[in-house]
Amino acid sequence: MALSYKTRRRLSLLVLVVGMPLYVVAAVTVVGLFDRPPFWLELVIYVGLGFLWILPLKPVFIGVGRADPDADKPEGKDDPR
C-alpha cells in the first residue's frame, strides 16, 4: 500500500523532528561505548551512520518537497497561453 502525499509529509516531519535527534543520540552513545578510534575512523563511522538512516526512509521522503500531486488544479491554470 502506497502512502498518500499528506501522510508522507506528516511522517517525514515526525522523522526529522523526533526520530533524527533520537538517532543522533543513539549513534553517539553506541560509538562512545568503545575506545575512541582514530579521528579519520571516527569521521568515517559518523558519515556512514549519517547516510545509513536514510536508506529505510527514502520512500517516505521522495516527492515531499514538490507540490501535492493529488491536489486539483486551480481554475484557469490548465491553459498554457
C-alpha positions as CSV (number, residue, x, y, z in Angstrom):
1,M,0.0,0.0,0.0
2,A,1.4,3.3,-1.1
3,L,1.3,6.2,1.4
4,S,-0.6,9.3,0.4
5,Y,1.2,12.6,-0.1
6,K,-0.3,14.1,3.1
7,T,0.8,11.0,5.1
8,R,4.3,11.1,3.7
9,R,4.6,14.8,4.6
10,R,3.5,14.3,8.2
11,L,5.6,11.2,8.6
12,S,8.7,12.9,7.2
13,L,8.2,15.8,9.6
14,L,7.9,13.4,12.5
15,V,11.1,11.6,11.4
16,L,13.0,14.8,11.1
17,V,11.8,16.4,14.4
18,V,11.7,13.3,16.7
19,G,13.4,10.5,15.0
20,M,16.6,12.2,13.8
21,P,17.6,13.6,17.2
22,L,17.0,10.2,18.8
23,Y,19.1,8.6,16.1
24,V,21.9,11.0,16.7
25,V,21.9,10.4,20.4
26,A,21.8,6.6,19.8
27,A,24.7,6.8,17.3
28,V,26.9,8.9,19.6
29,T,26.1,6.6,22.6
30,V,27.0,3.4,20.7
31,V,30.2,4.9,19.3
32,G,31.0,6.2,22.8
33,L,30.8,2.6,24.3
34,F,34.1,1.7,22.5
35,D,37.5,3.1,23.0
36,R,38.0,6.3,21.0
37,P,39.2,5.3,17.5
38,P,41.5,7.5,15.4
39,F,39.9,10.7,14.1
40,W,39.7,9.5,10.5
41,L,37.9,6.3,11.5
42,E,35.5,8.1,13.8
43,L,34.7,10.5,10.9
44,V,34.1,7.6,8.6
45,I,31.8,6.0,11.2
46,Y,29.7,9.1,11.6
47,V,29.5,9.8,7.9
48,G,28.4,6.2,7.3
49,L,25.8,6.4,10.1
50,G,24.7,9.8,8.6
51,F,23.8,8.0,5.3
52,L,22.5,4.8,6.9
53,W,19.4,6.3,8.4
54,I,18.0,7.4,5.1
55,L,18.0,4.0,3.4
56,P,14.9,2.6,5.0
57,L,13.2,6.0,5.0
58,K,13.8,7.0,1.4
59,P,10.3,6.2,0.2
60,V,8.9,8.5,2.8
61,F,10.9,11.5,1.7
62,I,10.5,11.1,-2.1
63,G,8.5,13.9,-3.6
64,V,7.7,15.6,-0.3
65,G,9.2,18.9,-1.4
66,R,7.1,19.1,-4.5
67,A,3.5,20.3,-4.9
68,D,0.8,17.9,-3.9
69,P,0.1,15.6,-7.0
70,D,-3.4,14.8,-5.7
71,A,-4.5,18.4,-5.4
72,D,-6.9,19.7,-8.0
73,K,-5.5,22.3,-10.5
74,P,-6.7,25.9,-9.8
75,E,-9.3,27.2,-12.3
76,G,-7.9,28.7,-15.4
77,K,-4.4,27.3,-14.9
78,D,-4.7,24.4,-17.3
79,D,-4.5,26.6,-20.4
80,P,-0.8,27.3,-21.2
81,R,-1.5,30.5,-23.2
